[in-house]
Amino acid sequence: MPERQLLVGGIFVVMRNLELTSLDYLLVALYFAFAIWIGFAFKKKGERDMDAYFLSGRDLPWWLLGTSMVATTFSAGTPLLVANWAYESGIARNWEWWSFLPGAMLTTFLFARLWRRTGVRTDAEYVALRYSGREAKILRGFRALYMGFIMNGLVLGSGLVVIAKIGTTLLGVPPEAENFQLYRWGIALICGLVALFYSALSGLAGIVITDFVQFTIAMLGSLLIAAYACAQPKVGGLSGLVAHIKGLSPGHLNLLPTSEAAGLTVLALGLFLTMRWWSQVYGGAEPGGASHVAQRMLSARSERDALLGTLWFNLAHYAVRPWPWIIAGLAALVLFPEAGDGERAYVMAIDFLPFGLKGLVLAAFFAAFMSTIDTRLNLGAAYFVNDFYRPFLVRDRSERHYILISRLITLFQMLGAYAFLLIASSMKSVFFLYTAIGSGSGLVYILRWYWWRVNAWSEIAAMTAALAGMLVFRIFVYPTEETFNEHGVEVLVYSTLIVTLVWLVVTFLTPPTSRERLKEFYRQVRPAGPFWKPIVEEVRAEGEEVPPGYSVPWCLVAWVFATLLVLSILFSAGKFLLGEPVGGGFYFALAVVSWGVLQRVFARKGAI
């Protein structure tokens, strides 16, 4: 078969043409038909009011909202990134993102219930509830436009570029082909317009249903790639895979970094586990929760559903999803050592699938793409309409009017995202840029819930300093993409120190939020802990008792054992898959103990 090239993440992927049958195309068509049907099925519910359109009427059960969170973080390029780390550096390199787990789990126990209590529609609207003064309005409007257009635009546009590249490759259209641009634009248009159609028509209610199906299809596709790659005679199953990797690079099988594994040092891991999870802001793992994670917590039918949904998200995100990608990346190292990188080899491994299943994998890539795009479209419209258009431009109009504007903004976002196809032909590495943009600002998003003295200027200072720091590091200190990505630890440490110092100084140099606003916030949200003591005393002096209904110390106990539970399940699965039953049994026992402690805490009245 002839070969062709795919440029993903700035890397040329060389693979054989995939032969697709009518069955393969039928599976893809059925998936698109299902997504379109969802748009019509949930149209009426989405049109009821703004809460229905952006929050599904605040009636989502924990299992559905948690799965929707996972699906949103499952982009078309995620398997390539994780497989590439396993291929090039070994399993331990995944601590680059596993290290965000403690922060994400902290959101589960200390913030999920508080988000549900706010009654806001977006994390930008939270600003208006928590702070007072003109600075609060400025921060809300700026955050709405920044998150709704800049960050969302980057995600949407880069997603279109990736899915166009993957789609043309899997359909057998090389870049030098005369009709390449037609296919490139056609794939991006079809995928984008289907996601636009059902997300604009149904709102969040339809999105979470498609997310559930999309997550199932995407996981099945990942499992199939891993299974067929391991089944090749050159690999010889899981036992053969382990034997081959031990011969090629034994350090690749370690769950923790050692001197034998490249890409991540023990010192870097130590800094990640002690600093990254609370200091860096990264999509899906923001300290305290934000963006689509906050939206899902706000859409929960109860505080308990918000907490359990976030717990399921962390379990699925960190313990369930990674292993098919990791196993496929390691198998690709055995099958295609000459490929040079895991992204290239992972895509090449798709060629081992039989007819019919190739179409399912193609649908899985489209599903992974749409599960990110649909949420971003809905969330971007929520930011613009709820936090900019309605409070600052056009007030006191009907709910139908604002839903119409939301749909128009959804369309506008999608059209803007297509501009990326005109100016970009490849995906750059955005993981380190995302983490660098938020380096050092995470602490303010945690403390704004539990320390009354944090004000709007604190957030403004943190956001500004973090963004300025990223630009300085990226442009002047590490002026190339390669050197910038290689010095992520240095960026983390210096940014955290500088940004934290800046926002703390600004906090004490600026006046606090008005006492009345603080008391209103406390009465509604009821945060626990000692750092609201002055406000609690004033509320009590006015004759009110506002019990939080949970205990910070017990929540911290749950946080520790829930984090241990997820890591134990992750390591147990890995040990069993890699033929180490003793290690797998040890981590399984640790998971059982952690679950038992967690259950006892859940059963304790007033604990969480």
C-alpha positions, 0 to 999 in steps of 0.5 A: 500500500502507498504511504502518506504523511500526517502532521500532528503536534508538529510531527509528520506521521507516516502510515499506510492507506487505510482501506475502508468498506461500506460498513466502516462508512455506515458506522460513521454515518450512524454516529452522525445521525445519532448526534443530529437526532439528539439535537431535535430530541432535546430542543424543547427542553433547551428552550425553556429558559437560560438554566435549561439551555446552559445547565440542563435545568440543574437536574443532572444525576452524578453519573451523567454529569461526571461522565460528561466531564470526562468526555469533555477532556477526551479530545481527539489528540489526547490519545496521541499525547499519552501514547507518545509519552509512553512510547518516548519516555515510559509510563512514568512520564504521565505524571505530567498530568497525573500530578493534577489529581490532588487538586482535582480531588480537592475540588470534589470535597471542598468546592463541589457543594459550594459551587452548587450552592451559589446558584450562578450559571458560570464561574464568571458570574461567581465573581459578581456574587463574591466581590463588590465594586467596579473591579468586580464588574470589570473582572466578570466582563473580562473573564467572560470575554477571555474564557469565552473567545480567547481560550475557547477559540483556541480549543475550538480552532485547534480541535478542527485542525487536528480532526481534519488532519486525522480524518484525511489520513484515515480516509486515505487523502495525502497532503499532495493530493489534488483534492486534499483541501476539499477533504480537509475542509469537508471533514472539519465542516461536517464534524464542526457543523454536526456538533454546532447543530445539536449543541445550539439546538438542545443546549446542555441537556442534549450535550451531556447525552451525546457526551455519554455516548461519545465517551463510550465510543471513544473508549471502545476505539482506544481499547480496540487499538490497544488490543489489536496492536498487542495481538500482533505476532511481533508483540505477542500479547501483554506478556510478550509486550512486557518482555520486549519492552524490558529488552528495549528499555526496562525503565519504560515500565516503571510507574515512578520516574527513575534514572532509566526513564527519560523526560521526567526526573524524581525532582520534577515529580516531587515539585509536581506533587507538592506545587503543580496541583494547587498552583497551576490552572489547567483545563479540567483540573483547575484548583477549586473548579472552573470552566466546564467542570464548574458548569457541570457541578452547577447543573447537578440536581443536588449538592451530593450529585455535584460531589459524587459526579466530580468524584466519578470524573476523577476516577474515570479521568485518571484511573480508567482512561489512560491504560489503553493509550499507554499499552498502545504506545508501548506496543507501538514502540515494539511494532514501529521503533523506526517511527521515532515518536509515539504519535506517529506510531499510534496512528500507524497501529490503527491499520491492524484493525479489521474492516468495520472496526476501522470505521468504529475507530474513525467514529471514535476520533470524531466522537472525541472531537465533538465531546470537547467542541460541543461543551466549548460552544455551549460554555462560550455562549454562556460566558458571552450572554450571561456575563457580558451581553445580559449584564452590560449590553441588553438587560431585561429581555425575555428568556427566548431572546437570550437563548436566540442570542446564545445560538447566534453566538454559538454559530459565531464561535464556530465560524471564528474557529474555522479561521484556524484552517486558513492560518494553521496546518498543524497543531502546536504543543499546547499542554505546556502553554496552558499550564504556563498561562495559569502558573502561580494563579491557582492558590487565589482560586482556592482561597477566594472560597475560604478566606474573606480577605481575597478580593477582585483585585486579587484575581485580576493581579493573579491573572495578569501576572500569570499571563505576563509571566508566561509571555516573558518565559516563552518569548525572552527566556525560552524563545523556542517551543522545544526549550520552553517545553523542556523547562516546564519545572522552572516555569512552574517554580518561578511563576508560582513564587512571583505570581503568589507574591504579586496577588498577596501584596495587591490583596493587602494594598487594596480595600476588601470586598464590602461587608454586606456583600461578604455576609450575603455570600456567606449566608448563601454559600456557607463556607466552613473553616476559620478564615471567615471568622470575622464575617461569621461573628457579624452574621451571628451578631445580627441574630443568625446561625448559618451552619456550613453542614460539612467539616473541613478536617473530615473533607481533608481526610476524604480528600487524602483517601480518595486520592489514594483510592484513584492512584491505587486503582491506577497502579493496580490495573497497571501492575496486573496488565504488565504481569505483576500480580503481587504488585497488582494485589498490593495496590488493589488491597490499598484501594479496598482500604481507601474505599473503606475509609472513604465510606466511613467518612461518607457515613459520618453525619456532618462530615462531608 
